[in-house]
Amino acid sequence: MTARSRVTNEEKEPDVAARTQTLARATDIKPFTVEIPEADLQDMRRRIAATRWPDRQTVNDQSQGVPLETSQALARYWEKEYDWRKAEARLNSLPNFITEIDGLDIHFIHVRSKHENALPLIVTHGWPGSVIEQLKIIEPLTDPTAHGGSASDAFHVVIPSMPGYGFSGKPTEPGWGPDHVARAWTELMKRLGYNRFVAQGGDWGALITNLMGVQAPPELAAIHTNMPSTVPFEIDALVQSDITGINGALAKLPANLSEEERRAAEQQDFFWKHSAYALIMATRPETLIGLADSPVALATFMCDHDAASLELICRAFAGNPGGLTRDDILDNITLTWLTNTGVSSARIYWENKYSFLGAKDVSVPAAVSVFPDELYQAPRSWAEQAYPNLIHYNQLDRGGHFAAWEQPQLLTDELRTAFRSVR
């Protein structure tokens, strides 16, 4: 028995070493380069050209979705003039990396500031976005002295692609909900050597950042969001129970709401009544196979996020850009098409068990920026209730849901101001 035991132990030693090496490889951080084959771009253009179009909408507004004239203008430009290689070069001009977390490859951009004592910041995109959304804020945040700020405002910036998005891996089994992503982001920042950092996000990035604030890892100094989770539970539940409009939720709102609070509730009600895309992804993501088969189907689905953003997109393709250009919009859509992540990116809706806008139990210092064309304008009264350690609250005069994309300078200024007290 003793001899056999000794042999067994000796035989186990190589296995221990192998496991150690495997773990080390899994935590490696590897450089990443975007290299899309030309054949993929040719196939995309061929598919765009072969689009079978529906009849025109029966109204002269956006009440039936993305207007046919916008879809066709987008397709013409996409097929004939748009140049993906410019976006690819822009991405490759930045330090891109891949690392494995919990068995999944995570892609991220990591730009360190040249300034001493820069504050590490992780920024999370949402749907239908990607790291493309945040490219405009990288230089102002990492090199503030070249962009109207001081060296004391500098950040080291980390921008990951969410699981199932862009160049990150696609989960092959359930479990990658926003709370899992939040924990993974803390692991990513620690793996990069940051033992103290702040976090920012909008859309899904807002929910993930809020959940980081709920989880409150010791390394997390504060959070900032441009889509705050502040809606009181009873109002959030009431509005979400009336998506079809048959229950008359607005008539049942508490009588003691201020004018600002009532308007915020009405805005939330409007959003939920016009968010069929979210309901489809939350319940039947695999049914959206058209997003993997047709570039134009993917594009129109991604464009129809919210009324204000759709208006920006319609104007851009009508020749009147404001906030977003045609290339801004198509860089993001093309990245999703080329990585075939239209369906995999939808699955986080199916995974999610949290309210988007409902207040969370965030204990860390929190900052809120309210943009006028966001899904709803969070009142200060709700922000103070939802974030007991509110370190910054500001209402901006312009900008919408995709703040980093539409108004990068305003969001940069907000982040500089918001996080000064925790440096």
C-alpha positions as CSV (number, residue, x, y, z in Angstrom):
1,M,0.0,0.0,0.0
2,T,2.8,2.4,0.9
3,A,4.7,1.7,-2.3
4,R,1.6,2.1,-4.5
5,S,0.7,5.3,-2.7
6,R,4.2,6.7,-3.3
7,V,4.0,5.8,-7.0
8,T,0.6,7.5,-7.2
9,N,1.8,10.7,-5.6
10,E,4.8,10.7,-7.9
11,E,2.5,10.2,-10.9
12,K,0.3,13.1,-9.8
13,E,3.2,15.6,-9.7
14,P,3.3,16.2,-13.5
15,D,-0.5,16.7,-13.4
16,V,-0.1,19.4,-10.9
17,A,2.5,21.1,-13.0
18,A,0.4,20.7,-16.1
19,R,-2.6,22.3,-14.4
20,T,-0.4,25.2,-13.2
21,Q,0.9,25.8,-16.7
22,T,-2.7,25.6,-18.1
23,L,-3.8,28.2,-15.5
24,A,-0.9,30.5,-16.4
25,R,-1.8,30.3,-20.1
26,A,-5.4,31.0,-19.3
27,T,-4.5,34.2,-17.5
28,D,-2.1,35.4,-20.3
29,I,-2.8,38.7,-21.9
30,K,-2.0,38.5,-25.6
31,P,-1.8,41.3,-28.2
32,F,-4.6,41.3,-30.7
33,T,-4.8,42.6,-34.3
34,V,-8.0,43.1,-36.3
35,E,-7.5,41.4,-39.7
36,I,-10.7,41.0,-41.7
37,P,-10.3,39.0,-44.9
38,E,-11.1,40.9,-48.1
39,A,-13.4,38.0,-49.1
40,D,-15.6,38.7,-46.1
41,L,-16.0,42.4,-47.2
42,Q,-16.8,41.3,-50.7
43,D,-19.5,38.8,-49.4
44,M,-21.0,41.6,-47.3
45,R,-21.3,43.9,-50.2
46,R,-22.8,41.2,-52.3
47,R,-25.4,40.4,-49.7
48,I,-26.3,44.1,-49.4
49,A,-26.8,44.4,-53.1
50,A,-29.1,41.4,-53.1
51,T,-31.4,42.7,-50.4
52,R,-35.1,42.1,-51.1
53,W,-36.9,45.3,-50.0
54,P,-40.4,45.5,-48.4
55,D,-43.0,48.0,-49.4
56,R,-42.7,51.5,-48.0
57,Q,-44.2,52.2,-44.6
58,T,-47.7,53.7,-44.7
59,V,-46.9,56.7,-42.6
60,N,-44.5,59.7,-43.1
61,D,-42.7,59.3,-39.7
62,Q,-40.8,56.7,-37.7
63,S,-43.8,55.2,-35.9
64,Q,-43.5,51.9,-37.9
65,G,-39.8,51.6,-37.4
66,V,-36.8,52.6,-39.5
67,P,-38.1,54.4,-42.6
68,L,-37.5,52.6,-45.9
69,E,-35.8,55.6,-47.3
70,T,-33.3,55.6,-44.5
71,S,-32.6,51.8,-44.9
72,Q,-32.1,52.2,-48.6
73,A,-29.8,55.2,-48.2
74,L,-27.8,53.3,-45.6
75,A,-27.5,50.2,-47.9
76,R,-26.4,52.3,-50.9
77,Y,-23.7,54.0,-49.0
78,W,-22.6,50.8,-47.3
79,E,-22.3,48.9,-50.6
80,K,-20.8,51.6,-52.8
81,E,-18.8,54.0,-50.6
82,Y,-18.2,52.8,-47.1
83,D,-14.6,51.8,-46.3
84,W,-14.2,49.3,-43.4
85,R,-10.4,49.5,-43.6
86,K,-10.5,53.0,-42.1
87,A,-12.2,51.6,-39.0
88,E,-9.9,48.6,-38.9
89,A,-6.8,50.9,-39.1
90,R,-8.2,53.1,-36.3
91,L,-8.8,50.0,-34.1
92,N,-5.3,48.7,-34.8
93,S,-3.7,52.1,-33.9
94,L,-4.7,51.3,-30.3
95,P,-3.3,48.6,-28.1
96,N,-5.8,45.6,-28.4
97,F,-5.5,42.5,-26.3
98,I,-7.2,39.2,-25.6
99,T,-7.3,37.3,-22.2
100,E,-9.3,34.4,-21.0
101,I,-11.7,34.8,-18.0
102,D,-13.8,32.0,-16.8
103,G,-13.1,30.0,-19.9
104,L,-14.1,32.8,-22.3
105,D,-11.8,35.0,-24.5
106,I,-12.3,38.6,-23.6
107,H,-11.1,41.3,-26.0
108,F,-10.2,44.7,-24.7
109,I,-8.5,48.0,-25.6
110,H,-6.0,49.2,-23.0
111,V,-4.5,52.6,-23.3
112,R,-2.2,53.8,-20.5
113,S,-1.7,57.5,-19.9
114,K,1.7,59.1,-19.9
115,H,0.8,61.1,-16.9
116,E,1.8,60.0,-13.4
117,N,-1.0,59.1,-11.0
118,A,-3.5,58.5,-13.8
119,L,-6.7,56.9,-12.5
120,P,-7.5,53.5,-14.0
121,L,-11.0,53.5,-15.6
122,I,-13.0,50.6,-17.2
123,V,-15.6,51.7,-19.7
124,T,-18.4,49.3,-20.8
125,H,-20.4,49.7,-24.0
126,G,-24.0,48.4,-24.5
127,W,-26.3,47.1,-27.3
128,P,-26.3,47.7,-30.2
129,G,-22.8,48.9,-29.5
130,S,-19.2,47.8,-29.3
131,V,-15.9,49.3,-28.4
132,I,-16.4,51.6,-31.5
133,E,-18.7,53.6,-29.2
134,Q,-15.9,54.7,-26.9
135,L,-13.1,55.4,-29.4
136,K,-13.6,59.2,-29.3
137,I,-13.1,59.5,-25.6
138,I,-9.8,57.6,-25.3
139,E,-7.4,60.4,-26.2
140,P,-9.1,63.1,-24.1
141,L,-9.2,60.8,-21.1
142,T,-5.6,59.5,-21.4
143,D,-4.0,62.7,-22.6
144,P,-6.0,65.5,-21.0
145,T,-3.3,68.2,-21.5
146,A,-3.7,67.9,-25.2
147,H,-7.5,68.1,-24.9
148,G,-8.3,71.0,-22.6
149,G,-7.6,69.4,-19.3
150,S,-4.9,69.1,-16.8
151,A,-2.5,66.2,-16.0
152,S,-4.4,65.6,-12.8
153,D,-7.4,64.6,-14.9
154,A,-5.6,61.7,-16.6
155,F,-7.0,58.1,-16.8
156,H,-5.6,54.8,-17.8
157,V,-8.5,53.5,-20.0
158,V,-9.7,49.9,-20.4
159,I,-12.5,49.2,-22.9
160,P,-13.6,45.6,-23.1
161,S,-15.9,43.9,-25.6
162,M,-18.8,42.3,-23.8
163,P,-19.1,38.5,-24.1
164,G,-20.8,37.7,-27.4
165,Y,-19.9,41.1,-28.8
166,G,-17.2,42.1,-31.3
167,F,-13.9,40.2,-30.9
168,S,-14.7,38.6,-27.5
169,G,-15.7,35.0,-27.3
170,K,-19.3,33.8,-27.7
171,P,-20.6,31.9,-24.7
172,T,-21.7,28.4,-25.6
173,E,-23.7,27.7,-22.5
174,P,-25.9,29.9,-20.1
175,G,-24.4,31.9,-17.3
176,W,-22.9,35.1,-18.8
177,G,-25.5,37.5,-17.4
178,P,-24.6,41.1,-16.5
179,D,-23.6,40.1,-12.9
180,H,-21.1,37.6,-14.3
181,V,-19.7,40.3,-16.6
182,A,-19.4,42.7,-13.7
183,R,-17.3,40.1,-11.8
184,A,-15.2,39.4,-14.9
185,W,-14.4,43.1,-15.3
186,T,-13.1,43.3,-11.7
187,E,-10.9,40.3,-12.5
188,L,-9.7,41.9,-15.7
189,M,-8.7,45.1,-13.9
190,K,-6.9,43.2,-11.2
191,R,-5.1,41.1,-13.9
192,L,-3.9,44.3,-15.4
193,G,-2.3,45.2,-12.1
194,Y,-4.9,47.8,-11.0
195,N,-5.6,47.5,-7.3
196,R,-7.8,50.6,-7.4
197,F,-10.0,51.7,-10.3
198,V,-13.3,53.4,-11.3
199,A,-15.9,52.2,-13.7
200,Q,-18.3,53.8,-16.3
201,G,-21.1,52.7,-18.5
202,G,-24.2,53.4,-20.5
203,D,-26.9,51.0,-21.7
204,W,-25.8,47.4,-20.8
205,G,-22.6,49.1,-19.6
206,A,-24.7,51.1,-17.1
207,L,-26.3,47.9,-15.7
208,I,-23.0,46.1,-15.5
209,T,-21.3,49.1,-13.9
210,N,-24.2,49.4,-11.4
211,L,-23.8,45.7,-10.5
212,M,-20.1,46.3,-10.0
213,G,-21.3,48.9,-7.5
214,V,-23.6,46.4,-5.9
215,Q,-20.8,43.8,-5.7
216,A,-18.5,46.5,-4.3
217,P,-15.1,44.8,-4.7
218,P,-12.5,46.5,-2.6
219,E,-10.6,47.7,-5.7
220,L,-13.6,49.7,-7.0
221,A,-13.4,53.3,-5.9
222,A,-16.5,54.7,-7.6
223,I,-18.8,54.4,-10.6
224,H,-20.2,56.8,-13.2
225,T,-23.2,56.2,-15.4
226,N,-25.0,58.1,-18.1
227,M,-28.1,55.8,-17.9
228,P,-28.6,55.7,-14.1
229,S,-30.7,53.0,-12.3
230,T,-32.8,55.3,-10.1
231,V,-36.5,54.4,-10.7
232,P,-38.2,53.5,-7.4
233,F,-39.3,49.9,-7.3
234,E,-43.1,50.5,-7.3
235,I,-42.9,52.8,-10.3
236,D,-40.5,50.5,-12.2
237,A,-42.8,47.5,-11.6
238,L,-45.9,49.4,-12.5
239,V,-44.6,50.7,-15.8
240,Q,-43.0,47.4,-16.9
241,S,-46.3,45.6,-16.2
242,D,-48.1,47.8,-18.8
243,I,-46.0,47.4,-21.9
244,T,-49.1,46.8,-24.1
245,G,-50.8,49.8,-22.6
246,I,-54.0,48.0,-21.6
247,N,-53.5,48.4,-17.8
248,G,-53.3,52.2,-17.7
249,A,-50.1,52.4,-15.7
250,L,-49.7,56.2,-15.9
251,A,-53.1,56.7,-14.3
252,K,-52.0,54.7,-11.4
253,L,-48.8,56.6,-10.6
254,P,-48.4,57.9,-7.0
255,A,-50.1,61.2,-6.5
256,N,-47.2,62.7,-4.6
257,L,-44.7,62.7,-7.5
258,S,-43.1,66.0,-8.4
259,E,-43.5,67.3,-11.9
260,E,-39.9,66.1,-12.8
261,E,-40.5,62.7,-11.3
262,R,-43.8,62.2,-13.2
263,R,-42.2,63.2,-16.4
264,A,-39.4,60.7,-15.8
265,A,-42.0,58.0,-15.2
266,E,-43.8,58.9,-18.4
267,Q,-40.5,58.7,-20.4
268,Q,-39.9,55.3,-18.9
269,D,-43.4,54.2,-19.9
270,F,-42.9,55.5,-23.5
271,F,-39.6,53.6,-23.8
272,W,-41.0,50.2,-22.6
273,K,-43.9,50.6,-25.1
274,H,-41.5,51.1,-27.9
275,S,-38.8,48.5,-27.1
276,A,-40.1,45.4,-28.9
277,Y,-36.5,44.7,-30.0
278,A,-35.5,44.1,-26.3
279,L,-38.5,41.8,-25.7
280,I,-37.6,39.7,-28.8
281,M,-34.0,39.4,-27.6
282,A,-35.0,38.7,-24.0
283,T,-37.3,35.9,-25.0
284,R,-36.4,34.5,-28.5
285,P,-32.8,35.5,-29.4
286,E,-32.2,32.4,-31.6
287,T,-35.2,33.3,-33.7
288,L,-33.2,36.3,-35.0
289,I,-31.3,34.3,-37.5
290,G,-31.8,37.0,-40.1
291,L,-29.3,39.1,-38.2
292,A,-26.6,36.5,-39.2
293,D,-27.9,36.1,-42.8
294,S,-28.7,39.7,-44.0
295,P,-26.5,42.7,-43.4
296,V,-29.4,45.1,-44.0
297,A,-31.6,43.1,-41.6
298,L,-28.9,43.5,-39.0
299,A,-28.5,47.2,-39.7
300,T,-32.1,48.1,-39.5
301,F,-32.5,46.1,-36.3
302,M,-29.5,47.8,-34.7
303,C,-30.7,51.3,-35.8
304,D,-34.1,51.0,-34.1
305,H,-32.9,51.3,-30.5
306,D,-34.7,54.5,-29.3
307,A,-36.6,57.3,-30.9
308,A,-33.9,60.0,-30.4
309,S,-31.1,57.9,-31.7
310,L,-33.1,56.8,-34.7
311,E,-33.7,60.4,-35.5
312,L,-29.9,61.1,-35.5
313,I,-29.4,58.1,-37.8
314,C,-32.2,59.2,-40.2
315,R,-30.7,62.7,-40.4
316,A,-27.2,61.3,-41.0
317,F,-28.3,59.3,-44.0
318,A,-30.4,62.2,-45.3
319,G,-27.3,64.3,-45.4
320,N,-27.8,66.3,-42.2
321,P,-25.5,64.6,-39.6
322,G,-25.5,65.8,-36.0
323,G,-23.8,63.8,-33.3
324,L,-23.3,60.7,-35.4
325,T,-22.0,60.4,-39.0
326,R,-22.8,57.7,-41.5
327,D,-19.4,56.2,-40.9
328,D,-19.9,56.2,-37.1
329,I,-23.1,54.2,-37.6
330,L,-21.7,51.8,-40.1
331,D,-18.4,51.2,-38.3
332,N,-20.4,49.7,-35.4
333,I,-22.8,47.8,-37.6
334,T,-20.0,46.4,-39.8
335,L,-18.0,45.2,-36.8
336,T,-21.1,43.3,-35.7
337,W,-21.7,41.8,-39.1
338,L,-18.1,40.8,-39.7
339,T,-17.8,39.0,-36.3
340,N,-21.3,37.4,-36.8
341,T,-22.3,38.6,-33.3
342,G,-25.9,39.8,-34.1
343,V,-27.4,36.8,-32.3
344,S,-24.7,36.2,-29.7
345,S,-24.9,39.8,-28.6
346,A,-28.7,39.5,-28.1
347,R,-28.4,36.7,-25.6
348,I,-27.4,38.9,-22.7
349,Y,-31.1,40.1,-22.8
350,W,-32.1,36.5,-22.4
351,E,-29.6,36.1,-19.6
352,N,-30.6,39.2,-17.7
353,K,-32.6,39.0,-14.5
354,Y,-32.3,42.7,-13.4
355,S,-34.3,45.8,-14.1
356,F,-32.5,48.2,-16.4
357,L,-33.7,51.4,-14.8
358,G,-34.8,50.3,-11.4
359,A,-32.8,51.4,-8.4
360,K,-30.1,49.0,-7.2
361,D,-28.3,48.6,-3.8
362,V,-25.2,50.5,-4.9
363,S,-23.0,51.2,-1.9
364,V,-19.9,52.7,-3.6
365,P,-19.5,56.4,-4.5
366,A,-21.6,57.0,-7.6
367,A,-21.8,59.8,-10.2
368,V,-24.7,60.5,-12.6
369,S,-24.8,62.5,-15.8
370,V,-28.2,63.1,-17.3
371,F,-28.4,63.7,-21.0
372,P,-31.6,65.3,-22.4
373,D,-32.2,62.7,-25.0
374,E,-31.5,59.7,-22.8
375,L,-34.3,57.1,-22.4
376,Y,-35.4,59.0,-19.3
377,Q,-34.1,62.0,-17.4
378,A,-33.3,60.8,-13.9
379,P,-34.4,63.4,-11.3
380,R,-31.9,64.4,-8.7
381,S,-34.4,63.2,-6.0
382,W,-34.4,59.7,-7.4
383,A,-30.6,59.7,-7.9
384,E,-30.1,60.7,-4.3
385,Q,-32.3,57.8,-3.1
386,A,-30.7,55.2,-5.4
387,Y,-27.1,56.2,-4.8
388,P,-26.7,57.1,-1.1
389,N,-23.1,58.1,-1.7
390,L,-23.8,60.4,-4.7
391,I,-20.7,62.3,-5.5
392,H,-21.8,64.0,-8.7
393,Y,-25.1,64.8,-10.5
394,N,-25.4,67.0,-13.5
395,Q,-28.0,67.6,-16.2
396,L,-26.5,68.3,-19.7
397,D,-27.9,70.5,-22.4
398,R,-27.4,68.1,-25.3
399,G,-26.7,64.5,-26.0
400,G,-28.5,61.2,-26.0
401,H,-28.3,57.5,-25.2
402,F,-24.9,56.9,-26.8
403,A,-23.1,59.7,-24.9
404,A,-19.5,58.7,-25.6
405,W,-20.3,58.4,-29.3
406,E,-22.5,61.5,-29.7
407,Q,-21.0,63.9,-27.3
408,P,-17.5,62.7,-26.4
409,Q,-16.2,66.1,-25.1
410,L,-19.2,66.5,-22.8
411,L,-18.8,63.0,-21.4
412,T,-15.1,63.5,-21.0
413,D,-15.7,66.6,-19.0
414,E,-18.3,64.8,-16.9
415,L,-15.8,61.9,-16.1
416,R,-13.1,64.4,-15.1
417,T,-15.4,66.2,-12.8
418,A,-17.1,63.2,-11.4
419,F,-14.0,61.3,-10.3
420,R,-11.9,64.1,-8.9
421,S,-13.1,63.5,-5.4
422,V,-11.9,59.9,-5.4
423,R,-8.4,60.4,-6.9
